[in-house]
Amino acid sequence: MLSLFKKHELDAINEALNRSIEKAHQAFKCECEKLCLCTCLFGNYFSNKLTKALSYNKICEILWIKIKEEFDYEIKDNLLSIVLNNSSIDRELFEKLKNIYCE
């Protein structure tokens, strides 16, 4: 499954995930908002090639679990899949996710 990616692509995924997590932790106090922001930031880093590969269900699920583990908030839907399948990853999408999933 990870053989879909070249080493530099895996490195880029890991770096983007770490950056997204760090920025989300700095931006909000609410764990749900952090989770939504991190997912949007992470999804926004990639070219179409990586986005298509990441939307492969198993890879997307693994990365979503990794993102969820970072924040103390449970959302059953795979927000990463939702973000990657959205045509525009922007503040509007973040606000939409926040309004749907955060209390």
C-alpha positions, 0 to 999 in steps of 0.5 A: 500500500505504501509502495504507491509512494516514492520516498520523497513523497512519504517524507512530504506526507510526514512533514506536512502532517507534523506541520499541520498538527503543530499549527493546529495546536497553536491556533485553537484551545478546543480539540475539535477545532484543532482536529478540523483545522489540522485535517484541512491544513494537511489535505491542502498540502498535496498535489493532485497525484498525492491527493488521489493516492491519499484518497485510497481508502486504507491509506486515508483511514490510517492517516485519519487515525494518526490525526485523531490520535493527536487530539483528544476528540472523537469524530467517527466520520473520516474528515480527511476523506471528506477534505480530500474529496472536496474541490476547495480546501479553504476557510469555508470548508474548515468552518463547515466542518467545525459547525457540523462536528464541534459542539 
